Amino acid sequence: MNAPLLFLNQEEVKQCGGADMKKTIDIIEKVFSLHHKGDYVLPDKAVLRWGDGDSESIMGRINGMPGYIGGEFNLSGIKWISSNPSNPFKANLPRAAGTIILNDPDTYLPIAVMDGTLISSMRTAANNGLAAKYLARKDSEVIGLIGAGVLNRTVLLALYEVLPNLKKVKIYDLDKNRSQQFINDMKSTVPVQMSISESAENTVKDSDVFVTATVSKEPIVKPEWIGQGSLYLQLGSNECEFDVVYETDKFVVDDWEKIKSRGGSTPAIMHREGNLSDSAVYASLGELVNGEKKTRENNKEKIYFNSVGLGIQDIAVAKMIYEEAKFKQIGKQLDLWGSPNTRI
Ligand SMILES: NC(=O)c1ccc[n+]([C@@H]2O[C@H](COP(=O)([O-])OP(=O)(O)OC[C@H]3O[C@@H](n4cnc5c(N)ncnc54)[C@H](O)[C@@H]3O)[C@@H](O)[C@H]2O)c1
């Protein structure tokens, strides 16, 4: 008896559809439907860090994100993902690096280990793409991106997928070279007009959809910059002033309990300090997907989407990759044991 374990590196994950945004958005839509129906198990993220919440922006952290997702996925697993904000600047390495382990639904034995870095960034973007599919104006043409890092690259792919009228992208980063590199990297994949923005304010103003995906712990976005009919997608932690949340017409989340438990994002801070009640949340994304709540109702509403990211999304996407890898016979078959040692 052995314990076969499939190992997939990032290139192999890609060969199995890991960079296919349309497929990823479709999977994430199914995940949110199951999430709303309660067909999942999702412990809180375990956060390993070397100080208080604020230390994460300097020292980084490693998150353990286990979960079980039901429905057609019926699989458990865990993503173990590190974040070191100085990596891109000091070592020319990505901020985040992840590994995913999948476990057999019956025996619970591990069946696969794969790169989780690409999957994590694709599924995070797909969450936000899905939110835009339901909440952005159908005629959205201009998007503003704050933060020229890894995530806004995949977020741009996701928005390009769901916004058929997209014509213009504005990008802003504290480091202008990173904005230029962003444009160089993305212009052939997303062939629309792209320009470097000189300020966060210009990036938000006149954008139909705008995104903050930064490592800033100081609020960036001010309520007076935000136009009617816009959608704000917030991925980082404390990136907007409290009034942005108060003045929005619809506040939508992936999972409010998990946002509160993680604690670092603007609405979580507001809630902890007694400045935001649970009733401020209009809907979860799953409620929109399942038609339980109305999506955008007119071209004037300002809508705000905040997400924390859920381990069940990683497991569902990893399952698709795993099935594809078995079908195409991609990856390296390892054996965890020669034979199980049950009597040491
Ligand atoms: N919500 C989710 O589901 C989810 C999932 C994963 C990661 N995240 C978060 O998304 C954020 C972005 O991740 P990433 O991988 O793209 O990071 P990254 O390190 O690759 O890029 C972050 C960029 O933000 C820029 N920046 C920092 N402060 C800024 C400011 N005030 N104004 C403009 N630019 C600024 C940096 O120069 C850098 O280019 C992180 O905070 C990460 O923790 C969210």
The ligand as an SDF file (V2000), in Angstrom:
LIG
                    3D

 44 48  0  0  0  0  0  0  0  0999 V2000
   -8.7590   40.6180   -0.0940 N   0  0  0  0  0  0  0  0  0  0  0  0
   -8.1430   39.5160   -0.4580 C   0  0  0  0  0  0  0  0  0  0  0  0
   -8.7620   38.4920   -0.7580 O   0  0  0  0  0  0  0  0  0  0  0  0
   -6.6570   39.5080   -0.5390 C   0  0  0  0  0  0  0  0  0  0  0  0
   -5.9750   38.3270   -0.8620 C   0  0  0  0  0  0  0  0  0  0  0  0
   -4.5920   38.3530   -0.9540 C   0  0  0  0  0  0  0  0  0  0  0  0
   -3.9090   39.5350   -0.6870 C   0  0  0  0  0  0  0  0  0  0  0  0
   -4.5920   40.6700   -0.3490 N   0  0  0  0  0  0  0  0  0  0  0  0
   -3.9070   41.9540   -0.0800 C   0  0  0  0  0  0  0  0  0  0  0  0
   -3.8050   42.7120   -1.2730 O   0  0  0  0  0  0  0  0  0  0  0  0
   -2.7390   43.6710   -1.1230 C   0  0  0  0  0  0  0  0  0  0  0  0
   -1.8960   43.7650   -2.4020 C   0  0  0  0  0  0  0  0  0  0  0  0
   -1.2300   42.5360   -2.6470 O   0  0  0  0  0  0  0  0  0  0  0  0
   -0.0720   42.4170   -3.7830 P   0  0  0  0  0  0  0  0  0  0  0  0
    0.3230   40.9800   -3.8190 O   0  0  0  0  0  0  0  0  0  0  0  0
   -0.4960   43.0700   -5.0200 O   0  0  0  0  0  0  0  0  0  0  0  0
    1.1030   43.2540   -3.0840 O   0  0  0  0  0  0  0  0  0  0  0  0
    2.4530   43.7860   -3.7570 P   0  0  0  0  0  0  0  0  0  0  0  0
    3.4550   43.9370   -2.6510 O   0  0  0  0  0  0  0  0  0  0  0  0
    2.8200   42.9930   -4.9510 O   0  0  0  0  0  0  0  0  0  0  0  0
    2.0510   45.2720   -4.2780 O   0  0  0  0  0  0  0  0  0  0  0  0
    1.6260   46.2810   -3.4250 C   0  0  0  0  0  0  0  0  0  0  0  0
    1.9290   47.6240   -4.1000 C   0  0  0  0  0  0  0  0  0  0  0  0
    1.3190   48.6580   -3.3200 O   0  0  0  0  0  0  0  0  0  0  0  0
    2.1570   49.8180   -3.4640 C   0  0  0  0  0  0  0  0  0  0  0  0
    1.7670   50.7720   -2.4330 N   0  0  0  0  0  0  0  0  0  0  0  0
    1.9710   50.7010   -1.1000 C   0  0  0  0  0  0  0  0  0  0  0  0
    1.4120   51.7680   -0.4850 N   0  0  0  0  0  0  0  0  0  0  0  0
    0.8090   52.5170   -1.4530 C   0  0  0  0  0  0  0  0  0  0  0  0
    0.0720   53.7190   -1.4640 C   0  0  0  0  0  0  0  0  0  0  0  0
   -0.1960   54.3860   -0.3280 N   0  0  0  0  0  0  0  0  0  0  0  0
   -0.3760   54.1960   -2.6380 N   0  0  0  0  0  0  0  0  0  0  0  0
   -0.1230   53.5330   -3.7960 C   0  0  0  0  0  0  0  0  0  0  0  0
    0.5880   52.3770   -3.8570 N   0  0  0  0  0  0  0  0  0  0  0  0
    1.0430   51.8860   -2.6960 C   0  0  0  0  0  0  0  0  0  0  0  0
    3.5610   49.2550   -3.3560 C   0  0  0  0  0  0  0  0  0  0  0  0
    4.5230   50.1590   -3.8750 O   0  0  0  0  0  0  0  0  0  0  0  0
    3.4270   47.9760   -4.1930 C   0  0  0  0  0  0  0  0  0  0  0  0
    3.7550   48.2100   -5.5500 O   0  0  0  0  0  0  0  0  0  0  0  0
   -1.9560   43.2250    0.1060 C   0  0  0  0  0  0  0  0  0  0  0  0
   -2.2890   44.0700    1.1800 O   0  0  0  0  0  0  0  0  0  0  0  0
   -2.4780   41.8200    0.3800 C   0  0  0  0  0  0  0  0  0  0  0  0
   -2.3970   41.4660    1.7470 O   0  0  0  0  0  0  0  0  0  0  0  0
   -5.9400   40.6730   -0.2970 C   0  0  0  0  0  0  0  0  0  0  0  0
  1  2  1  0
  2  3  2  0
  2  4  1  0
  4  5  1  0
  4 44  2  0
  5  6  2  0
  6  7  1  0
  7  8  2  0
  8  9  1  0
  8 44  1  0
  9 10  1  0
  9 42  1  0
 10 11  1  0
 11 12  1  0
 11 40  1  0
 12 13  1  0
 13 14  1  0
 14 15  2  0
 14 16  1  0
 14 17  1  0
 17 18  1  0
 18 19  2  0
 18 20  1  0
 18 21  1  0
 21 22  1  0
 22 23  1  0
 23 24  1  0
 23 38  1  0
 24 25  1  0
 25 26  1  0
 25 36  1  0
 26 27  1  0
 26 35  1  0
 27 28  2  0
 28 29  1  0
 29 30  1  0
 29 35  2  0
 30 31  1  0
 30 32  2  0
 32 33  1  0
 33 34  2  0
 34 35  1  0
 36 37  1  0
 36 38  1  0
 38 39  1  0
 40 41  1  0
 40 42  1  0
 42 43  1  0
M  CHG  2   8   1  16  -1
M  END
$$$$
